[in-house]
Amino acid sequence: MALVIVIMAVAVWLLSRENFYHMIETVRGANHLFIALAIAVYFLSVGLWAIRWQVALSFINCRTSFGARYRMLCATIFLNNITPGARVGGDPFGRLYMLRRMENMSYSSGMASLVGERALTPLIVISFFMAGLLFQFGKGSLQLTLILIVAWALAAFAAVFVPRLFFRKRIAVKGIGSITNRVLGWFGKSGNAQEIIEGVETFYSNSYATLDKWKKVLAIGSLTLLLGILDVFRLYIIFLALGYQPSIPILLIASSLPTIVGIIPFLPGGLVLVEGSLISVLALFGVPLNLAMAATMIERGISFFLSTVVGAVVFSYLGVKMAAKPEVQS
């Protein structure tokens, strides 16, 4: 909550100093070809995400078509954008339901694939953020450099080994089963406690299978890194559209910090928090305020508004297909 207040305060202070007419004129003067390229890069990223998801699905011997995965991910982005928490809001529930209805996959296997394909995302996001801080502030201070390196090493260790240990040791299986049964009870669908625990154990086994095959984990890590690079590249293209040449530290921090703060369940799609953090970072790193706001408007126009429209259309299409398909019995 303190982070939310700080970001909001900085953003409000910056916005109070800006001439909005100047900012709108800056957006209108952007190079349309570069903006079209940024849009293409965004939807290319979704395709890469679909490939990464298939690698995770292959851990548990499940296979779907690229087109089906791409459509489900577009619909997932729409659900994320209308629920609190950017990129993860409606994902665990909406994607699982679509996977169940469209591909007849069990919830435990579907959830395991989600765990596997996102397993290294925190590591990559934190690494980009730490690298940006290191390039920007670490040059003149050996002590700060060492602190950042140690912090990154601890975050990397936690991101890589803690989930693997959690699923290998089957920590809190009964507790999660009990919570699941209680949640089902709220909807009048309480099940057999032993069957629920067995389902949780299957999920643990499948999740551990996705995290225990190092060659495929490396493949997922490589694809996740490439997705992060494409996010940075998209932001770079947007700045080029505005005629500005940003530094690498600015791009690394500006592409990672909004992702981190956007996870906070504040408003749908990380609204306000993502925009506030992006504007604040860009302005505090020396980007002219009108360009910072213009870049944020274009970036969110692509990653939020355009993706929501496309995702809504795809979700409606999938909804018709799911309605016409007989429901799978557990």
LUMZAKE-749627 format. One record per residue (C-alpha): residue in three letters; z, y negated, x negated. Coordinates in steps of 0.02 Angstrom, whole numbers, plus 50000, padded with zeros to 5 digits. Layout:
BEGIN
ALAZYX/...
***
This chain:
BEGIN
MET500005000050000/ALA500394988349855/LEU498644991549786/VAL497884987449955/ILE498834971049964/VAL498324965949787/ILE496484969949815/MET496474960949982/ALA497354945649907/VAL496124944449762/ALA494634946949876/VAL495224933650000/TRP495534921449858/LEU493794924349788/LEU492954923249957/SER493834906749993/ARG492944899349842/GLU491194905349884/ASN489774896349971/PHE489154909650092/TYR487484900950117/HIS487194902049929/MET487634920549931/ILE486434924150076/GLU485054914849985/THR485404925449832/VAL485204941449934/ARG483604935050014/GLY482894931249843/ALA483214948849776/ASN481744959149713/HIS481254970449858/LEU480454983349745/PHE482074985949650/ILE483054987249814/ALA481835000549876/LEU482105009749711/ALA483995008749735/ILE483795016349909/ALA482725030349837/VAL484035033749704/TYR485385034849838/PHE484465048149939/LEU483995057149778/SER485865058249746/VAL486095066649914/GLY484795079549861/LEU485725082549698/TRP487325084349799/ALA486455097849904/ILE485995107149744/ARG487795106049681/TRP488425112749846/GLN487275127849833/VAL487995131849660/ALA489735132049740/LEU489115142749885/SER488355155149763/PHE490115158449694/ILE490505167349857/ASN488775175049880/CYS488235162950017/ARG486525155050025/THR485765141650137/SER484115132350131/PHE483995115750038/GLY483425106950197/ALA484915113350297/ARG486135107850163/TYR485295090750147/ARG485395087750335/MET487215093250344/LEU487645081550200/CYS486785066850284/ALA487795070550440/THR489355072350333/ILE489075055050259/PHE488975048150436/LEU490635056550479/ASN491425049850318/ASN490835032350362/ILE491625032350534/THR493285039950481/PRO494615032650364/GLY494345036350181/ALA492675033550095/ARG491685049350051/VAL493045061450108/GLY493585055650281/GLY492745067950398/ASP492035079350265/PRO493275093950266/PHE493145095950455/GLY491395090450502/ARG490475099650364/LEU491485115450393/TYR491095115150579/MET489235112450549/LEU489215126250418/ARG490075137850540/ARG488905134050686/MET487275132550590/GLU487485145850456/ASN488775157750535/MET489935155650386/SER491805158450399/TYR492955143350385/SER493845150750234/SER492215153150138/GLY491575136150190/MET493165127350135/ALA493115136849970/SER491355130249937/LEU491955112449971/VAL493405114749850/GLY492235121649718/GLU490885108449728/ARG492125094049724/ALA493275101949595/LEU492715090949449/THR492345074949546/PRO494075067349510/LEU493835070949324/ILE492135062249318/VAL492695047149420/ILE494275044749316/SER493265047249155/PHE492045033549205/PHE493485021949247/MET494415025549084/ALA492825023848982/GLY492495006849061/LEU494255001049021/LEU494115007748844/PHE492454999048809/GLN493074982848885/PHE494854981548820/GLY495104994748685/LYS494074987148545/GLY495424975548479/SER496974986048512/LEU497295003048436/GLN498865005148542/LEU497945001948705/THR496545013448650/LEU497775027648617/ILE498645024648785/LEU496985025648877/ILE496455041348784/VAL498125049948820/ALA498035044849004/TRP496255051649015/ALA496775068048930/LEU498215070549053/ALA497085066649202/ALA495755078649136/PHE497035092549112/ALA497715090149288/ALA495985089549367/VAL495355105249278/PHE496855116849268/VAL498075112449409/PRO496895117449554/ARG496455133649463/LEU498305137749440/PHE498675133049621/PHE497415145349692/ARG497725158949562/LYS499595159449597/ARG499295157649785/ILE500585143949796/ALA501225139549971/VAL500155152450063/LYS501465155250198/GLY501825136750212/ILE499995132450238/GLY499825146650363/SER501315140150460/ILE500625122450462/THR498915128950518/ASN499705138650660/ARG500705123350713/VAL499145112150713/LEU498205125150815/GLY499675125250935/TRP499435106650969/PHE497725111051039/GLY498385125951136/LYS497575138451016/SER499035146450927/GLY498525162350840/ASN499325177650766/ALA500375171850617/GLN499885186750509/GLU498025184250543/ILE498175165850498/ILE499055169950334/GLU497695182750294/GLY496395169350327/VAL497295157450209/GLU497385171150077/THR495495173850095/PHE495245155150070/TYR496335155749913/SER495355170649844/ASN493675162349878/SER494265145749806/TYR494895154249648/ALA493225163149634/THR492335146349633/LEU493475139649495/ASP493555155149384/LYS491725156849335/TRP491585144649191/LYS489695144749174/LYS489475139649355/VAL490925127449344/LEU490015119649196/ALA488445118549304/ILE489435109749441/GLY490205098249310/SER488485093849242/LEU487815090049417/THR489375079749457/LEU489125069849297/LEU487305066949343/LEU487835060949516/GLY489025048549434/ILE487645042449319/LEU486495039949469/ASP487855029449553/VAL487955018649397/PHE486055017649387/ARG485935012449570/LEU487144998249541/TYR486174993249385/ILE484544992649485/ILE485384981649615/PHE485904969349480/LEU484134969449411/ALA483524965249587/LEU484644949949577/GLY484044945349403/TYR485684949249316/GLN485994960549165/PRO487724968749182/SER488674976749038/ILE489054995349032/PRO490954993049056/ILE490634982849214/LEU489494996349284/LEU490715010549242/ILE492225002049320/ALA491274994849468/SER490565011949512/SER492205021349496/LEU493625009949557/PRO492925007849734/THR492805026849747/ILE494635028449697/VAL495315015149815/GLY494115020449953/ILE495055036849970/ILE496545027150042/PRO496475030050232/PHE496375011750281/LEU494785008550382/PRO493255019450420/GLY492145022350270/GLY493335013150155/LEU492804996750235/VAL493634981150163/LEU494464990850022/VAL492814996149942/GLU492024979049964/GLY493594969949909/SER493824980549753/LEU491984979349704/ILE491914960349725/SER493564958349633/VAL493064969149485/LEU491374960849465/ALA492074943149478/LEU493544946649363/PHE492344953749233/GLY491344937649230/VAL489954940949355/PRO489564924749450/LEU490404925749620/ASN488814923449721/LEU487994937749625/ALA489554948749643/MET489544946349831/ALA487654948549843/ALA487714964649740/THR489134971149849/MET488194966950009/ILE486624976149950/GLU487594991149882/ARG488604993250042/GLY487054990050145/ILE486335005650064/SER487865016850042/PHE488705012350208/PHE487575004450340/LEU485915013050300/SER486745029850266/THR487705028350430/VAL486115025250529/VAL485185039550445/GLY486695050950460/ALA486925046850645/VAL485125051850680/VAL485305067950582/PHE486995071850661/SER486255069550834/TYR484835081350788/LEU486055094350723/GLY487145091950877/VAL485685096850989/LYS485335112150881/MET487185117250881/ALA487305115051069/ALA485815126551094/LYS486535139850979/PRO487835152451043/GLU489565149350971/VAL490095161350836/GLN491645171350874/SER492975172350738/
***
